[in-house]
Structures are given as structure tokens and as C-alpha cells.
Amino acid sequence: MAHASRPAAAAVRLGSPALAIDRREAIAGGAAALAATTSALCGGPLPTYAADMKTVVVAGATGQTGRRCLQLLTKTSGVTAVGGVRDPAKAAKKLSESKIEVRGAMIEKGAAIDASAVSLAPLDVEKASVDDMAGTLKGADGLVIAVGFVPGNPFKMNDAAHAVDNVGTVKLIDAAKVAGVKKVVLVSSILTDAGAWGQLDSAGYKITNAFGNVLEEKLVAEQYLRKSGMDWTIVRPGGLKADPPTGALFVSGENTLNSGEISRDLVADVSVAALFDSKASNKVVEIVESDKDGNAKNGVFNGLKM
């Protein structure tokens, strides 16, 4: 991702003052505190819509963002959290460790996840069939899709991005529909639809899309989800960083941000909140951190329009 220092000028502010939440304290405080965090992100008490989210599957649960989503859900009262992973045995070991590795290199330290608080189920978007994945998703009310290819061999990046961010994600969306999942949240990226608003020459688009044409692949999955007939939310974060938030959450509408960074912690917060808020239904939300005031005090999804 492009790592610009502040949101693009095109951003539309949808509220005032920063969301005053210390998510680390919320997680440490358990379910009650986490519920308060989610409630604040939704702009008030959780709506009755939230009662429908009893079982949530996180696809890509061992990834840097998926792991955070899974951790939040384990602290949410009344919700059964399921990690969708390639290999449940290997995933259990990974999640129990207070570190996150990519291709054998430690990327960051993070909180270990109590294996007894989650269920792990096979969900390999590259190798599994739609029917196999539908079997894993059967009985789930919500699905967070936090999968993404990991850049490696430069000669294979295009194939990898196509297999995971496009074809694999589309198969997973089909599986969710077959399984009767009520809500799908897709973690994507800003600038996926750069061509729609004249941003194909922007630095952020060129730099990010150089990795396997990943933004083009993600756009295919976004468009497929939007036409699926299911309830969906697409979360488009700016450049992802592993560190805790240093700025305030800044929320914008579709195709408005062409730069900016955001902590994966906040991405997980917003993605999980989208499961529980009817105002997030069929919306695209673009998010970054701002070095000035944020704008989510009255809820992330309030004021967003298609």
C-alpha cells in the first residue's frame, strides 16, 4: 500500500471529533468492554439486528487482520467465533503464540488467542470447492473475509493474487450464499476502483497494484459480492500497519481516499462492527487514521450513502 501521511483532500468528513476508545483496554476488559467498543463504533446501543449474529466465521483467521477480528469476536458476548483456516492443527499452534509470522519471518508480537475460546474449521479458498466451503459455513450467521495473497516470488504474484483475492474469494462468496450466511464483510483496500474516479495514475494505485495486480483482482471480488443478493459491507482500509493506532479513525465514502495509513487494529474494529450494525448494510466504507480529529464519534456507518 501507499503510505501517505494523511487522508486525501477528496475525503468527505461525516461527523466530528475523534472516536474516544482505547481498544486495547476494551479487549483486556473482556466482553462487556468490547461490547462498549462495538456499540460506540455503531453510534449507540447495538441494534436488534445484532441479535442475529450468533456464529461468525473469519476467513483468513491466522492472517494479521483476520487474527485481530477473531480475537475481537472471542470477547463479544453471545457470539461463537470460528476461525476459517487452511490447516486447523497448524492454525491452533499459530494462534496460541504471541507472534505473527509471514513466510517464517516474525512480523510482530501480538496477544495469543485462547484456543478454547474459538473453533477452527478448514477453509482454503484456493483448494476447497464451493460445496466444501459451504459445509464449513453451514450454520454461520456472519462471515468476515480477511484473506489476501502474501507477496513472494515475483514471477508468481499475479497468479497468487488471482487465485486468492479474485477466484478464491468469489468461491467463498458463493459458498456463503449456499450456506445461508446472513451477512458478509469483505476486507478489501482503497483504490480498488481507481479507474472509476481518475486515480489510475496515483502513486498509491501504482505502488499497490504492482504486487500481482492485486487491486484489480480485489475489485472483481467486490463487484461479485455486491451482486450476490446477500447483505454485505466492504471495508476499504488504507495502507496497513501492524502498530496500534496513533491517530483517530477517519471514515469516508466510496472512491474518496487515495492515500493514508491505518492500524490493523482499527480495521478489525470496523469490520467486526459492520456485522452488528444495520446501517452498514450494502455499504462501502473507506478508512484511514487522521493526524487531526477523526469523524466516527457518532458511528462509523452513520451518514454513509451508496
N, C-alpha and C positions, 0 to 999 in steps of 0.2 A: 504494500500500500504506500501511497504518497504520505509523507509525514510533514504536513504543513502545521503551522503553529496555531492557527485559529480557523474558525469556520469561514466558508466563502461568503462574500458580500451578498450573494443571491439568497442567502438563507432567510426564511421568514420566521420571526420570533412569535411564538404562540402563547406567551404568558410573561410573567415577570418573576423576580428573584429566584435564586437557586434552590433546588430541592435540598433541604437540610436533613440529610440522612447519612449516618455513618453505617454503611452496610456491614463493615467488619464487626461492629458491636451488635448489629442485628443478628448476624449468623452466630456469634458467640452466645447471644442471649436465648437462642433456641426458637421454638415455633412461634411463641407469642410476639417476640420482637421481629421475627422475619415476616409475620403476618402484617405487622405495622408498616414495615418497609413496603411490602407489596400493595397495601392499602394506600399508602401515600403516593406511590407511582401511579395508581389508578385514580387518584384525585379524591379519595374519600373512602367510606366503608366499601368492602368488597361487595359487588352486586350479586343478586341471586344467581346470575349467570355462573358465578364461581363455583356454586354447589355442584355443577355438572362435571367438574374436573376432579374426579376421584383417583384415576390412574393415568399417569403421564409417562410416556416413553421419550427418552432423549436419545436420538440417533447421533452417533459420534461422541459417546459419553466419556471416552478416555482422552479426547482432544482438549485443547486448552480452554475453549469456550464451553464445550459440552460438559466437561467436568464441573465447571462452575454452575451451570444450570442444574445438573444433577444434585450438587451439594445444596443449592437453594431449595430444591423440591423435597429433599430429605428433611428439611427443617420446617416444611409447611404442613401444618396440622390438617389431618384428614386426607392427605394425598399419598398415594402409593407411587414411589419413584422407581422407574425401570430404566436401566441403562442398556441401550441397544449397542452392541459391540461385535467386533469380528470374532473374537475368541473369549468367551466368558471366563475361562480359567486364567488366562493371561491378564485380562482386564481386572479381575479381582485383585491380583497382585499389584498392578499398576495403581489402582485407585486407593489401595491401602498404604501406599508410600507417600511421603510428604515431598514429592518431587515430580516434575513433569519432564519427560524426555522425548525428544524427537530424533529419530534415527540414531539412537544411542547417546546423544549429547544432552546433558541436562540443560533445560531451558530456564526453569525457575523452581523455586520451592513453593509449595502450597499446602493447604490443610489436607490431611489424609481423610478419606471418606470411610465411615464405618460400614463395613460390608454387610452387617446385619440390618442396616437401615435401607438397603436397596436390593432390588432383584436385578440380575444381569441376564440378558437374553441375546441369542445370536441374531445379528442384523448387519450383514455385509452387503452394502449397496452395489458392490462390483460383482460379486459372485452369486448372490442369492437370487432366486426367481421372485417374481411378484407374489406368487402364492405362498412361498416360504416366508417372505417378509410379512404378508398379511396374517399368517399364522402367529407370528411373534406379536403383531399389533392387535390381535383379537382381544377385545375387552378393554382396550385403552380408550380413554376419552380425549386425551390430548397428545400431540406429538410435537416435539421441538426438533427440527432438523438442523444439526450443527456439524454436518460433515463437510469436508473440504480436502482436496488433494494436498499432499505435502510436497513442495518443490524438491527435486533431487536431481536425477540425471537430466541434463538439459536437452538431450535428444529424445526423451520420453515424456517431457512435461505436457505437451499438447495432448497426447494420448491419455495421460493420467487425469488431467483436468476434465477432459471429455467424459471419461469413464465415471468419475466421481461426481463432479459438480453439475453435469448435464444428465447423462444417461442413468446413472445410479440414483440421482435424486428424483428424476422423473419416475423411475420404477417404484421408488419409495412412496411417492405421492399416489401412484396407482394402488399400491398395497394398502395405504391408509384409507383410501376410498372403499376398497373391497372389504376391509375390516370394520368399516363403520365408525372410524375415528371422527369425533365431532369438530375438532379444532387442530389446525396445523400452523405452527410458527416456523418460518424459514429464516435462518440467519444467513444473510447474503452480504452485500457490500455496496457502498456508494459507488456511483459511476457505472453501474452495470448497464444502464440505459443511456450512456453518454451521447449516443447519436441522436437521441430524441430532443436534446436541448443544446446542441452545438459544442459538446465537450470532448470530441474525439481527439483534438489536439492538445488537451490539457495535460499537464505533467502527471497528475495523478492517474489518469486513464492510461497513458502510455507506459508508465513505470509498472503499474499493477498488471495490465493486460499482457505485458511482455512475458509473464510467467504462465505459459501454456494457454494464452488467450482466455484466461480464466473468467474474465468479466463477461465475455460473450457466452461462455458456457453457463454461467450463473443466470444470465438473462433468460436463456431458454427455459430453465427450471422455474424461474419466477413466473414467466408467462404461462407455463403449463399449470402451475398452481392456481393462478388467477382464473383460469378457465375450467378448473376442476369441479366446480359446483359446491365445494366444501367451504366451511368458514376458515379464513386464512388471515394471517398477518405476516408481512415481510419486513424484517428488521434489517436495515442497511447501515452498518457502522462504518466509520472512517477507518483510518489506519489503526490496527490493533496493537495494543501494548500490554505486556504482562503485569506491569506495576499497578498498585492500587490507584484509584483516581486522584489526580492532583487538581483538577478543575471541576466546574459544575456541569451538570448534564444539560446539553443543548439539543433541542428536538426540532426537527424541520420536516416539511412535507416531501413528497416525491419529486425527484430530479431538481434538487435545490442546492445540494452540497457537493463541492468538487475537491475539497481538501479537509484536513483536520484529523486528529487522533482521538482515540478513546480507549480507556481501560477495558479489558475483557470482563472485569467485574461488573461494570455498568451495562455492558452488552447482555450479560446473563440476567441482570436485574430486569431490564426492559423486556427481554424475551420471555421470561417467566411471568412477568406482569401481564403480558399480552394474552396469556392463557386464561386469565381470570377477569378480563375487562371487556364487556360487550362493545365498548367504544373503539376497541382495536379491530373489530370485525372488518375484514376486507379492506384493510388499510396498509399503506406503505409508510414506514417511519424511518427517517434518516437521523442518525445520532452521532454526535461528537462531544468532546469536552471543550468547554469555553474557558478562557483565562479571565473572562468577565463574569457577569451574572448568568446563571442558567435560566431556563424558562419552563421548568417542569413542576413548579410548585403546585399547580392546580391539576396535575395529572399529565402523564406522558401523551395520552391519546386524545385529550380534550382539544377540540378545535381543528383536528386534522380532517381534511376533506380529500375525497378521491380526485 
